[in-house]
Amino acid sequence: MSDCICGYKKLWDRNIFLMIYEGEKMITYEWVQELQKISPPDRLRLLAKEDSLMQSCELILLSLNTVNHVIQEQTACDYFYYIFKDESVLWLIEESMCVPMPKDLFYHAMAVLDVSKLIYRFPCARKFEIPDPYAHQLRLNSWGRELVAKTSGHMSAKAASQIKGCFEQYFLTNLSTYSDLTQRLLGKIDSSAAKKIFQLNAAVELKLLS
């Protein structure tokens, strides 16, 4: 992946510096400092003014929330797993909605959610020995879960139902793989475990980390 996501977005945020490119306009670090004075839900409303962008953000939030709930229900474990790769979320949205999602819009929405601090999203932990240095792991944080709970009536009930039905069926179809994967992710992660986790993830479309 190049520095510019789809030639449209660039995001790097790990405490020292943060930039987003919107078209040719660069938002400075000073602007980001001002943004940090606003609550995460208000940041989302500020950054996602266009309907299509807000709808894309909501689909991502619903997807992350659904993955949490389905895995917790099926494993009887309240652990919050991370999703491995942004593209896992994109796959779930497209599979659920039965239509392709413009990738520039998807990555734009993902960047907005990251800057809004409604999700945890960062380069994969080194212990997993992921060969792709640009791959991220992500999940909802408490702000994101609270926003979904409070605004579920405003988000598409049909979309939420489709996403849940899709992932629930996929999880059960691949139950053996996910059972092995989720158990291994809760254990000690050494080089041997990391290799096996990578192999298990290669067998499913929606990939997990811890």
N, C-alpha and C positions, 0 to 999 in steps of 0.2 A: 504494500500500500504506500502511495506517495505521501509527502507531508501534507498535501492538500486533499482532503477527503472529497472524492468525486469532483475535484477541481473547484470546489464550492465552499467547503468548511475546513477550518483547521482548529483543533482544540488540544491544548496541553495545559493541564492544571494540576500541579503538585506543589502547592504552598508558595513557590517563589514567583511564578509568572503565569499569567493566563491571557490568552488572546482568542478572539473569535473574528474571523473575516466574514463579513456580510457584504457580498458583492465586492466592491473595492474599498469599502469603509472599514477601518480597523478600530475596534473598541480597545481603548487603552487600559492599562492596569489601574490607573486612577479611577476610571469609570467603574471597573470591577469592585474597587474598594467602596465606592458609593453603593453599588448593588448589594454588597454584603450587609448593608444597614437595613435591607428590606427582607421580610420573611420569605421563605422558600415558595409558598403558594403565590405570593404577590410578585415574586420574580418571574414565575411562570407566566402570569397574566401580562406582565410588562414585556416579556420577550417573545411571547407567542400570540401576537395580536391578530394575525391572519387566521381565518377559520380553518383552513386546510392544515396549517401548522399546529394549531391547538388540537384538532382532531387526531393528528398523528401522535402528538404527545400523549393524549388520552389512551390511544390504542396501545402504546408502549407501556404506560402505567397499568392498564388493565391486564396486559400480558404478563408483566412481572408479578402482579398481585395473584393472578390465576396460577402461575407456576408455584408460588409459595403455598397456596391453599391445596392444590391437588397433591403435591408431594407430601405435605403434612398429613393430609387425610389418608393417603395410601400407605404411608410408612409409619403412621402413628408416632411421629417424631416432630417436635415443634422447632427443629433446627431450620434456619433460613439459609438454604443453599444459594450459591452464586450461579448465575448463568455464564457459561463460557462462550464468549464472542457475541458481539452485537448482532451478527448474522443469525444466531439462533433465534433471537427475538423477531427479526425480520421474517424468518421462515415461519414462525408460529402465526404471525399476523397474516401473511399471504395465504397460508394453508387454511386458516380460519375464515378469512374473508373471501377466499376463492378468487381474488384478483391481485395482480402484481401491485406493489407499492413503489412509487418513484424513489429510487435510492437516494437522490439528493435531498428529498423531503424527509426521508427516514433519518439520515445522518444529521440533518439540520435539527430535527426534533430531539434526537438523542443528545446532541450538544446542548440544546436549551435545557433539557432535564438535568444534565450534568451540572451546568452552570447554576441552575436554580437550586441545586443541592436537594433534590427530591429522590435521588438515587445514589448508591455507591457505585462508582465506575472507575476502574484503575487498571494499569497493566497487570497481567496475570502474575501472581506471586511466583517468585523464582523457584520455590520448592517443587512446583509442578513441571519444571523443565520444558516449558512450551517453546518450541523452536521459533515461533513467530513473535518477535519482540513488540509488534504493534497490536497483538491480540489483547482484549480487555476481559475482565470478569466484572459482572454487575448484578445488582439486585436493588429492590426498594429499600429505602431507609425508613425510619419511623415517621418522618415528615411525609414521605410518599404514601405510606400505608394509611396515615390519617387522612390525607387528601382524598384518596380513593374512597375511603369509608364515608367521608362527609359529603362527597359530590357524586356518589354512585347513582343517585337519581337523575343527575344532569348528564352523566355519561350514557352512552348507548347501551340499554339493557340487552338489546339484540346482539350487539357486538360482544358484550361480556359473556352472554350465553354461548355464542358460537366459539369463542376462544376457549372457554372452559370445556365444552363438549369435545372440541378438537384435541386439546392436550390430554384430557382424561382418557380418551380412546387411545391416543398414541402411547401414553404412559403404560396403559394396561396391555397393549399389544406388545410392548417392549419391556414388560415387567421384569423378566429375568435380568436383562442388562441393567435396568435402573436399580433393581434391588442390590445387585453386586456393586454398582457404581456408588450409590448413596452410602452403603456400608463402608466401603473403602475410603470415601471422603471424610468419614468421621474418625478414621484411625490415624496412625502415625504415617506421615508422608515422607518416605525415603525415596531413593532413586528407583528402586524396584516398584514401589507403589505408584509413583508418578508415571512410569512407563505403562503399567496396567490401566491406570485411569485414562491415559491418553488413548489407549487401544479401545477401551469401552466407549469413550466419547466418539470415537470414529465410527461406531456402529449405530449412532442415533443422530437425528437432526437437531434436537434441542439438547445441548451439551451442558454439563454441570461441573462446578468446582466448589470448593469450600473456603 
